[in-house]
Amino acid sequence: MELVVGASNATMRSLLGKLGGLLAQEYALVRGVRRDVQYINDELTSMQAFLRDLSTALDDHDNRMKDWMKQIRDMGYDIEDCIDDFAHRIPRDPSSDVKCLFIRTRFYEFRMWLPRRDIASKIADLKVRAQQIGERRRRYGVHNPRNRKNGSGVSAGTYEVAEHQLIERQLIGTKEPVGMTADMRKLEDWLAKSDKSCYEERAILSIVGFGGVGKTTIAMALYQNVRDKFDYRASVTVSQNYDEDAVLLMILKQVKPQESDQEKQRSTGSSAVKQIKTEAINHDKLVKELQDHLAEKRYLLLIDDIWSAKTWESIRKCLPHDNKKGSRVIVTTRFQAVGATCSQREIDFVHPVEFLNEDESKRLFKRSVSESKSIKYSEKELDQVTEEICKICKGLPLAIVTMAGLVASNPDTLSKKWEAVCKSLFPESVPSLTLDGVTRILEYCYNDLPAELRTCSLYLSIFPKGSKISRKRLIRRLIAEGFVSEKHGLSDEEVAETYFNQLIKRKIIRPVEHSSNGKVKSFQVHDMVLEYIVSKSSEENFITVVGGHWLIPMSTNKVRRLSVQSSGSEHGSSTKHMNLSQVRSLTMFRSLDQLHFHSFNNGILQVLDLEGCKGLKEKHLKDMCRMLVLKYLSLRGTDISKVPSKIEKLEYLETLDLRETDVGELPKSAGQLKRIINIFGGNKNPRRGLKLPQEINKETMKALRILSGIEIDEQSTGVEGLHQLTGLKKLAIYKLIILKDSKIFKELRSAIEYLGSCGLQTLALNDEGSDFINSLDTMSAPPRYLSALELSGNLDSLPKWINKLSNLHKLTLSVTVLRMDTFELLCDLPLLFSLTFSLSAAKQDEAIEDILEKNKSESGGEIFVPSGGFKSLKLLRFFAPLVPKLSFPEDAMPALERIEMRFEAFEGLFGIDTLESLQEVHLRVNSAADEITNFIVEDLKAIKKPKIIVDHVITS
């Protein structure tokens, strides 16, 4: 089926809820309009049922059906705009105010007469349109859909959200490419080799192959496997339409030596990211800085998806010309000619990637299917399914993995029916898989998605090709757009999590980075999958993309959701010819220079995401305060320093993201945001918090669930109101500077104790000298719902109740408690996934080494990890000036997969070669480290397993 039903269906669900709310407002409707609204509501209810039938209908719809679907969609959009416009033009019912009721009512009716008449006229017009659409369907013979089984006996995708709520927490590692063992070994040797021969020069490895053949997978595996042999490393995606400065900036961010956290906190001024942004304004200065950093170091660059020799030549000129350190550059490209141009010298290397053979294809399919852990087939049945699927995929990894996601998501489908699926896709045998064949497979897998997942899939076209997308950012945006709602007793965020997990299971998205709690932090979409999604999204007029990596004709429709993915002037000018009056969602990447907010209808814009944009000015902020139905506002990483006091006008605002900005305080009026759910602020490096509004009132901020990145000092007046935020799930205080035993000290401890009993799940405290974290031991009851806890500062000992936190997954502690008794107290926590010892409070630098030395001596000079405990721990981290000698017995931490350390002095790791699950030890060594520390590090590098990766950190 070629119709894009999911997005329209989601629009209908949201719209029917709004119509129901409108019908409930007796006071707001002009006489006669109620009947029109009721008629529209009934008509749309029938249309929604029709859309649901379409999602399980036979694949034989013609252009008449597509056109009729487009009419339904456009009318639904117009109705929704009308209702949202109505919502902010008609104020609340005056009858709720008893005082002077008669006078208030008459004045209200007089003032609202014109707006109500205007809206009544629009609703009458929309009723006529609804009638005409219904009549047009009958007149042109648009028939009812027939139930389908995908034309092959396989039921269309159905899905119970509660089934997929739980997903195993894990660390994301690099998978070895199937069928590449010998080639990988040869390529790794070539990349890592450095001797006195010609290999001291920079050499280029070009990986060439058809789209979806696994070039990026191979390149990333090589990059991960040899990265410990190089001083600096960076990976970037270039693609068809690219911004050279943006690519160079991404490389510079990765290769620029990073200060340790404590050094960052001693420094003043803007963060490192903002410094780089400033430097990147001038292209020549950016190139010079990049060349200076790479000139005397051995570096490894991965430049993915180069489309032309000209692109490579422009990037090559920006790299050092006389680097003689044995540096390597890996490039991937679909074109043999481009690969030959990149690797034209004798010391360079071109590696063509071939399709998999039959055995390799079967191995990849079975590995991909087994990851879902939901297959119910016997070994014989799985072999039959594998045989049929691999026949049509012709050895193309992308097709094999995508079909594996389809099979894993239909575990109850009889194995023999997959043969019919394959025949319906390719009735006649083909010698090889073409681009058309790949599209056919993607089309089939897309059509198998339930309507909700189709909407989530289409929404991915918001983000640029090759970008790492934040899981939390996607989830919060889906909720703000109204595409996710509470279901089966789960909150909207929990439902969105299950949708996300399903996208992973179906191989539509690929996790690339984990958080320390074991959940996916960021993900990517394969460029061929994203290209298909963007085309579907454009067909549905669901999202309009400007710039970026896609060559899409300018939209002639009314734009609903706009994603501006490039800052070039040609893309800014192209929006001038678009109808932006119905834009409900605006996402900008890089720059605001070419866009003006006055082009938009402030009465309907609901999502405004400007994360990382340059050029945000005070006039833009004033315009934002007129966007009266705005739900999601992200200004993260922009240059703003103040939030306008008129922000209280955004009464529908649910998410406010001010992280990595210079905003230090919320205005008093922010306390009037009645629907606010998430507030994010502050910076982690250097530590800086966002001061609360002067008043926090349960009646105005009762919906608040996340309060992250705040600062509390003796002048903070909103602490007392924290008691009233009983729905709070996360409280993260980035900066805590209060006097011991003061009034605010006691109020905060009381608030945390109370919130802990109400359902607080995440608590982070960065105590800068107030001794507050040491008072938590006096709490009468443990915060038993906590799944994440961070206690930073001069912590003397752990709260005694900490071993009762049976739901704790993530624990971050000050290095001041790095002792044997700490490990003994924590070892029986059943679900603990990650444990971190960190130094983050700047004022403790002078005394910290004395404390660490004292702890070391109390432990006999060596810390022994208890045996038999930490059954679930997979990540162990130490970030401190001094890491003492650590020893692991054979049966310690049986699930541990990764150790990360950052230090200036290091005394050794013992027993790590006996930890069966341990895969990687990552050491970041301060440039001020002494000879003994460097000797110990070099000695560790000789260990074959686990992999030892060393980075050297330069302090300012």
N, C-alpha and C positions, 0 to 999 in steps of 0.2 A: 504494500500500500504506500503510495507516494504522498498522501496527505499528512500534514504535520498536525496531529490531533492533540498532542499533549499540551502544548502551550495554550491553545484555545480553550481546552477543557479547564485548565488552571484559572484562566481569566474568568470563565463562567462561575466557577466555585466562589471566587472572591467577590464577583459582582452580585451574585444572589444573596450573599450575606449582607452586602450594603443596601440592597433593595429592601430586605427585611427590616433593617434598621430604619430606613426612610419611612416605611409604612407605619412603623410604631410611633412616629412623631406627628401626632394629631395636630399640634399647634402650627406645624410648619407648612402644611399643604393647603393650597388654594382649592376651593370647592370644585369638584370634578376631576382634579388631578389625581386624587386617590385611585379612582377607577382606572385611569391610564397607567399608573404605576403598577397597580395590581395586574392589569392585562400584560404589561411588559414582563413582570415577574413570572407569571404563569407561562408565557411564551418562551422565555429563556430557560425555565425549568424543563420544558419539553425539548428544547434545543440541546440542553446539557445531556439529557438522556440519549438523544440521537448521537451526540459526540461520543458518549461512552460505547454505544453500539458500533460506531465507526472504528473504534480502537481494536475491536475484535472481529472486524468484517473481512470479507474476501478481498484479495488484492486486485480488484478489477475496476477501480474507480476512474472515471473519465474526467475530461476538462470541465464538464458541467458541475460535477460534484466539487471539484477544487474551487471553482468560482463561487459556488453557493457557500462553501466553507469560509471563503475570504469575506463574503458579505456578512456572515454571522460574526466573524471575528471583528471586523471594522465597526459594526453596530455595537457590539459589546464594549469595545474600547470607548466609543463615543458616549455610551450610557454611563460608563464608569467615570469618565471625565465630568459629565454633567452632575453626577451625584457628589463627587469630591468638591466641585466648584460650589455646589449647594451647601455642603457642610461648613465651609468657612464664610460664606456670605450670609447665612442665616444663623444668628447667635442662639444661645440657649433659651429655653422656654421661660418667660418672665413669671409664670405662675408659681415657679419654685421659690420666688421671693415674696413672702406674704405681705410685707410692709408696702402700703400704698398700691395694692394689687390692681385696682381698677384703673388708676392713672397710668401705671406702668404698662398694663396690657394694651390700652388704647394707643399710647405712644409707640409701643412695639409694633402694633399692627400698621400704624401710619408709616413708620420708618421702613418696614419690611415690605410694603405694598409693591413697589417697583421690582425688587429682586425676586419676589415670589411670582409675580406675573411673568417675568422674564424666564424663570425656570419652568413655569407651567407651560409656556409656549414651546420651550425646547423638548419637554417631555411629551407633549402632544405630537410634535414632529417625529420623535423617536418611536412613538406608538404606530404612527402611519408607516414608518420604515419597517417595523417588525411585521406588520400585516403584509406589506409588499413582498418581503423576503419569503414569507410562508406561501403566498400566492405564486410567486415566481418559481418556487420549487415544483409546485404541481403543474404549472404551465409548461415548464421545459422538461418535465419527466425525470426529475432527480429522484431515483428510487430508494426505497428503504434498504439499508445494508443487510446482507445475509451473514449469519454466524460463520466464522471461519475457524480453520485449524491450520492457519498458515499455508494453506494449499498443499499440506503434506502430512496432515495427521498430527502435527505437534501443536498443542494448545498455545494460544497467545499468552504472553507473559502475565502472570498474576502473582500476587505477592502480599503476604501478611506482614505488616510492619513489625509486629512484636517478635516475629521469628528471628529477626536480624539485629536485635538490639545489642547483643553482646558480641564483641570481637576481641580476639586475643591481643594483648599488648605486646609489642615487639620492637626490636631495633631493626632498622632497614639497612640491609647490607647489599653488596654488589653481587649479582648472580653471574656465574660464569656462563658465557655464551655456549649453547649446545653445538657440538660438532666442531669446536674450534680449539681443542686442547693443544694439538701440535702447533697450529698457527699462532696461538696465544703465547706459547713458550718462546717461539722464534721472535715474535714481535716484541715481547717483553725484554728479551736479551738485547735486541737491537736498540730499544729505547734507553735501557739502563746503561749500556756500554759507554765507557769513557776511558780512553787511554791516550797515549802520546801520538797516535796516528791522526788521520784526517777527521776522526770522530769527535775531536775537540771542537770543531765548528758546529754551529747550529744546523740541525738536519730536520727535514720535513717528512713526516709519514702521512701519505694520503690514503684514506680508506674510501673506496669507490664502490657504489652498488645501487641497485633499484630501490625506490622508496619502500620502506617496510621490511627490507632484507636484514636489518639488524646492525647497520653501521654505527649508530649512536650507542647501542648496547655494547658492542665490541670496544668502541673508543672509550666509553666510560669505565669498562672493566680494566682496560689497559691503564687508564689514568689512575684508577684506584690502586692497582697492583704495583705500579712503579713509582708512585708519588713520593715515597719515602727516600728516593734516590736523588731528589732535587731540592734546592734551597727554596724556590718559590714555585707556586702552582696556581693556575687559573683556568676556568672553563667557561665558555660563552657560546651562545647560539646566535648565528648571524642571519641566515635565511635570505629570502628573495629581496624584500625591501627592508633595508636596515639603516640605522642611524650610527654613523661611524663614531661620533663622540660618545654615544651611549655605550657602544661596545668597548671602546678604550677605557671608559670610566669603570665599567664592570671588571675589566682586567686589573686596573689599578687598585680597586678596592680589595681584590683578592691577594695581590702580590705585595701591597704596601705593608711593611712590617707593623704588626699590631702591638700596641703597648699592653702590658699586663693591666688588670683591672685597677690595682692599687695605684699605678702610675697615672692612669686616666683620671682617677679621683683627685689626685694632687694637682692636676693641670686645671687651668681655667679657660673660660671661653667656650666656643662651640665645640660640638662633638666632632670626631674624626670624619664622620660621614658628611657633615655640613662643610668642613674644610675642603674635602674633596670636591663637593658640589661647586664651591666657590672657584676652586682652581680649574674646574672643567669648563668654565665659561669661555676661556680662551683656548682654542684648539692647539695652537703652537705650544702653549705652556703645558697643556695636558700631555702632548706627545713628548716634550722634553722631560717631564717628571717621570713618565713611564720608562723612557730610555735610561734615565739616570738610575732608576731602581733596578733595572734588569741588566745593566751593562756589565757588572762584575760578579754576577751570580749565575748559577746553573738553574735554569728555569724550565718548566714544562707547561705548555699551553695546549688546551683543547679548544679548537674553533670548529663548531658543529654547523653543518648544513650551509656550505658555501655554494652559491649558485653561479658565480661567474669568475673568470680570471681577473677581471678588473677589480672585483671586491677583494680578492686575495692580495693583489698588488698594492692596493691602498692600505691594507692592514700591515703587510710586510714592511712598507716604508716607515711605519710608526715604531717598529721594533729596532733594537740596537743592531748596528751593521757589523760590528767587529767583536761580537761576543765569542770568546774562545774557551768556553767553560763546558762544552758538551751539552748545550741546551737542546731541547726537542720541542717540535710543534706537531700536534696531531690535527689533521683537518679531515672532515668528512664531506662528501659531495656525491650527488647522484650522477654526475657527468664525468666520463672518462677524460675528456679534453681538459676539464678544469683540474682534475687530479694530476694529469701529466704536467700542466703548467705550474702547479704548486710544488711538485717534486721533480723538477727538471734536471737537477744536478746529479752527478754520479753518487754522491753520498746520501741522497734522498731515497725514499722508498715508496712505491705505490702498491697497495694491497687491495686487489679486487675481492669483493665479498660475493660468493656464489650462493644460490638457493640451497637449502638443506636436502640431503638425500632422504630416502624413505625411512630408514632406521632413525636418523636424527630427527626427522619430523615427528615420528611417533613418540620419541623420547621427550621432545619439547611439549607436545600436546598433553601427555600423561602428567608431566611435571606441573604444567599450568592448571590442569583440572584438579589435581590433588591438593593444590593450595587452598581451595575452597572448603575442603573437608566435609562436603555435603553429598558426594556421589554415593549412590546406593547400588551401583552395578557390581556384579561379580567380575572376577578377572577376565573371564571369557567374554562377557558382555562388553566390558570396557575395551577389550581388544577389537571387537567388531565395530564399535563406534569410532575408535581411533583409526581403523582401516578406512572407513568411509569418509571421515572428515579429511584425513591427510590426502586422499585421492584428489579432492577438489582444491586443496590449498597449494598443491604443487611446490611444496618446500619453502613457501614464503612465511617467515616467522610471524609477521603482523597478522596475517590471515589465520594462521594456526592458533595463536594466542587469543584472538578475538572469538573464534569459534569455540575455543575451550571455555571462555567466559560464558558463552551461550549455553553450552552443555551443562556447565556447573550450576547455572541458574535455573535449569529445568531438570532437577534430579529425579522427578517422578515420570518423565517421558520414557516410554519403552525404548530399549536400545535399538530395536529393529526399525523404529520409525525415523531414525536419523538418516537412514538410507534414502527415504523419500524426501527428506529435507535437502539432501545433497543433489538429488536428481531435479528438484524444483529450481535449485539455484543454477545448475549447469546441466540442462537436458542432454546436451551432447558433450562428449569428452573433448577437452582442449589440451594442446601440448604444453602450454605454459599459462601462467596467470598474468593477465594484463592489468592496466590501471582500471579498466572497465570492470574486470572481474573482482578486483579488490573492492570497488565501490558497491558492487552487487552484494558482496558478503557483509559490508558495513551496513547497507540498506536493510538487509534481512535482520541483522542483530539489533539494529535500531528499532525496527518495527515490532520486535519481540518485547521491547521495554514496556512496563506499565506506564500509564499516562503521566504519573507523577515523576517517574524517572526520565521520561522524555523531556519534560520541562526542565529538570535539573541539567540534563545533557545539553540542551539548547543554550542554557544560561552560560555555559563554559565559553561561548564565543565572545563574551565580554572581554576576556583576557587575551593579551598578545601571544602570538605563536612563540613557543620555546620558553615561556616565562614559568617561574616557580610560583604556584598559586597557594596562598594560605588557606588551609582547611577552615579555620575559624572565620576568616573573612568571607568565604563562600557561604558558609552556613548562616551567618548573620544577615547577609544580603538576601538570601533566599527567603528568610523569615520576613524581612522588611518588605519584600516585593509581594508577600501574601501567597507564595507558592507552597508554603508549609504551614500546617495547622495541627493542633492537638488531635491525637488519635489513639484509641485503645488505652486510655489512661496515661499515655506518655505526653510529656510537654512538647511544644513545637520544636525546641532545640534537640530533644531526644529523637524525635521523628526525623529531623534533618540529618542527624548523625546516622540513622539507619539508611537513609537514602544515599548518603555519602559512601557508606560501607558497601552498598549494593553496586555503586558505580565502580568501586575497586574490584569487587568480585566478578563483575562482567567485563573487566579489562578495558573499560572506557577511559579510566584515569590510572596513573601509575604513581604510587608513593615514592618520593625521592628524599625525604628528610623526616626524621622523627623528633618528637619532643622528649624531654627527660622523663615524662610520665608514661612513655610507651605508645602514645597515640601519634597518628600521622600529623606532622606539622605542615608540610607542603607537598604538593604533587604536581605532575605535569600531564599534558595530553599529547599523544603522538601527533605529529604534524599532519599526517594523512587523515587521522580520525578527526582532528580539529577542522581540517579543510572541509570534510563532509558535514560536520556540525554547523559550520559557518554558512554553508550553502543552504542547509535546511532552515536555519534561523532567518536567513535573508528571504527565502521563499515564503515563510510564514509572516514576514515583517515583524518578527519577534525582537530582534536586535539589529541595529544598523551600525556597521563598523566603518570608521573613517581612518584611512592611513594604515599603518601597521604592515603586516606581511602579505595582505590579501589584495588582489587586483579585482575589486568589486565595483560594478557600475553604480553610479550615484542613485540613491533611492528616489523614486518618484512618489512614494507613499508618504503618509503622515508618519513621522518618526516617533516610535514609542519608547525605545531604550537606545541611548546613544553611547557608543564607546569610541572615543578619539584616541587612537593608539600611536600617533606620531605627532611631533611638535612642528613639523615642517609647515611653512606658510601656505604651500599648495593645498594642504589638508584643511588648514584653518579657513581658507577662502572657499573651499568646497561646501562647508556648512552654511555659507550665506545663501545658497540656493535651495536649501532644504526647508521644509515646513516643520519647525521645531515647537509649534504651539501645543503639541500633545505629548511632548517628552515627559515620561514619568520617572526615568532613571538616567542619570548622567555620570559617566565614568571617564576621567581624564588621566592620561599618562604623560608625565614629563613637564608639560608647560600649559599655562592658561593664556598665553599671549594672544592667541588667535580666536578666542571665544568670548562672547559677551553674554552675560546672564540675562540681559533685557530681552533676548530672543525667546526666552522660555516663559511658559505660563506658570507663575508662582503658585497658582491655586491647585496644581495637580502634581508637581514634582515631588517624588517621595524618597528617592535615593540619590544622594550626591556624594560621590567617592572621588576625592582629589589626592589620594595618598601619594606622597612623593613629588607632587607638582611644584614647579617653580613659578614665580610671578604672581603669587596670591597677594592681593592688596586689600587695604581697608574697605575700599568701595565694594569689593567682592563679598566681604563679610556683611556689609549692610544689606546687600542684595539677598544674601542667604536668610537673613532674618525676616524677609518677606515671603519665604517659601513656607506657607502656613501649614501644609500637610506633610512636611518633610519628616521621614521616619528614621533615616540612616544618614548620618553626616560624619564623614571621615576626613580629617585635615592632617592626618598623621604624616610626619616628615616634611611638612611645609614650613614656611618662614614666619608664620604668625607669632605674635607675642601677647595678644590680648583677645579675649572673647567679648563681643559687644553685649552691653547690658540688655538689649532688646531680644536676646535669645529666648526669653520667656514667651515670646510670641509663637515659638515652635511647639505648640501644645501637644502635637502628635509625635514628637521626637522620642525614639526608643534607644538609639545608639549614638553616642558622642565620643569620637576617637580623637584625642589631642596628643597622643604619644609622639615623642621625638620632635616636639615643637618647643618654643620658648614661652609658652603660656604657663605662668606660675600660679595663677589663682582664678577660680571661677567667680563670676560676679554673683552678687546676692540674688539676683533675679533667676539664676539657674536653679535655685531651690524651689521654683514654681513649676518646674517641668513635671507635669503630673504623670506622664506615661513613660518616663525615662527608665530604661531597663539596664543599660550598660554605660558606664562612664570609665574611659581610659585616659590616663594622663601620665606625665612624668617621663623621665629617662633613666635607663639603667646604668649607662656609662656616658658621662659621669652621673652619679646618683642625684636626681633632682625630682621633687615631688610636686603634685598639684594640690594647692590648698583648697579646702572645701568651701562651699558657700557658707555665709555666716549662720544660716538657719537650715536645719534639716528637719522636715516635718513629715510625719507619717502619712498625713492626708495628701501631701503633694508628691512625695517620692516613694510611696508605698510599693510601687512596682519594681524598684531597684533590685537587681540580682547580682550585678558585678560592679564593684567600686575598686578600681585598680590604679596604682601609681600615685597615691595621695601623700601629702606631707602633713604632719601634725606637730605643732609646737605649742608653747604656752599661750600664744595669742589665738589659737584655733578655738572658735566658739561653737562649731558644729558637732563636737564630739558627743555631747550629751544626747543628741538626736540619733546617734548610731543605734541605741537601744531599740528604737522604733522600726528599724529596717529589718523586720523579722523574716523577710523573704530573701535576704542576702545570701548568696551562695559563695561569693569570693570577695575577700577583703585583703588588699595588698597595700601595705604602707611602706613606701620607698624611703621615707625619711622620717624618723621619730626623734624629736629633740624636746624632751620635757623634763621637768625637775622631779626627782624621786619623791614619792609620797605627796605630791601636790594634788590639788583637786582634780585636775585633768588626768593625772596619772591613775587615780582611783576610778574615775569615770570610764576611762578606756578599758581598764582591766575588767570592770564590771560588764561593760558592753560586750567584750569578746567572750566572756563566760556565758552571757545570756544568748548571744548569737550562736555560740557553739552548741547550745541545747536546742536551737530552733532549726538547724539544718545547714549551718555553714560548712562548706566542703573544702574550701581553699583559704589558707591563712598564711600571709607572708609579712614578716616584721623585720625591718632594718633599723635596729636600735643604735643610735649614734651617741652613746655615753649616758643614757638616762637610767640604765640598769633595769629597764622595764621587763625585758625578756626573762630575767632571773626571778621576777615576781609571779610568773605564770604557774610556778609549782604550787602556789597557794590556792589555786582555783579549786572550788569544792567538788567539781565534777569534770571529767575529761570531755573535750569537744569530740564526741564519739563518731560524728559523721565525716570527719576530715579525711580527705583522700590525698591532699597535698599540704605540706607544712614547711615553712622556711623561717628559721630563726637565725638572724645575722646580727652580729655585735659581740660584745665581750661576755659571752655566755659562760658561766662558771660550771654549770652542770645541767643535765637534761631534766625536764619536768618528770617526776616519778610516774605520771600517768601515761607517758608516751608509749609504753609497751602495751597499753590497752587499746590502742587505735587499730582495730582489726581491719579497717577499710583503707589504711594508708598505703598509697602507691608511690608517692614521691616525697622524699625528705631531704631538705637542704639545711645544714647546720654550720655554725661558725667553726673555724679550725681550732678555736680555743678549747673545744671538747674532743679533739682528736686524741683519744686515749683508749686503752683496752677496755675499761669499764663501759665506755659508750657502745662499743661493738657488742659487748656481752648483754647490755640492756636491750639492744635492738634486734638481736639475731633471731628472735622468735616471731617477729612480725610476719604474718602469713602471706600478705600480698605486696610487700615492699618491692618495687620494681627498680627504683634508682635511689642511690644514696650519695650525697655530695657534701664534702667539707670545703667551705669557701671563706675567703676573706673579702668583705665588701664594704666595711665601715672605715672611712678614711682616717678618723681620729685615733684608731687603735694601732696604726702602723708602728709607732715608736716602741710600744711595749709588746707587740705581738711575738717577736722572736724570743723574748724572755719567757713568755707563757708557753711557747712551743717547746723550748728547751726544758722547762720545768716538767711539762707533761711527759716528755721523752724520758727524763730521768726517773719519773715515778713509774714508768712502764718498763724499767730496766734497760733503757736504751733501744728497745725494739718493741714494736707492736705486733702481737700475734692475733690473727683473725680467728675467732672461735670456730671450731670444727662442727659440722653438722647443722649449722644454722643458715639463715638467709636463703631459704629454699627457692624464692621467686626472684631474687636480685639478679638483674641483667646488666646494670650500668653502675660503675663505681668511679667517683671523681674526687680529685684533690686539687684545689687551687689555693696555694699558700706560698709564702716566702721559703719555708722549710718543710720538706716532706720527710719525716723520719723513716727509719728502716721498717719495712713491712714484710711480714712472713705469712704465707698461706699454707696450711696443712693440706693433705691430699683431698680430704672430703669437705673442704671449706667452699662455700658459695658455689654449689653445683650447677647453677644456671647462668653464672656470670659470663657475659660475652665481650664486654669492653671495659677497659680501664683508661681513664683520661687524667692527665696530670699537667699542672702548670706551676713552675717553681723557680727559685733562684739557687736554692741548696737542696740536694737530694742524696739520700743515704742508701738507697737500693731497694729492689724488689726481689723477694725470694719465694720460690715455690710456684711461680706462675706457669711454669712448664708442665706442672701436674694438674692444672685446672682444665678439665676436659672440654668445657664449653667455651673457654676463652679464645677469642679470635683476633683481638687487636688491642695493643697498648699504644696510646697516643701521648707523647711527651712534648711539652712546649717549654723550652729551656730559656730562661732569662739571659740576656747578653752579659749580665754581671756575674754569672755563675763562675765559681772557682774551678781550678784544675781538677780537683778530686771529683766534683760533680760531673764535669765533662768526661772524665775517665770512666765513671760508673755508667754514664749514658752510653758511651761507645761500647762498653763491655756488654750492655744489654742488647745492643743492636746485632750482636753475633747470634742471638737466639733465633732459631728457624721458625718455631711456633710457640706462641702466637706471633703475628706480624708486629714489629716494632716500628712506629712512625715517629720521627723527630722533627720538630719545628724549632727554629731559633727566634726568640722574640727580642726586639730592640726597644729599649726604654729611652724616653726622652730626657 
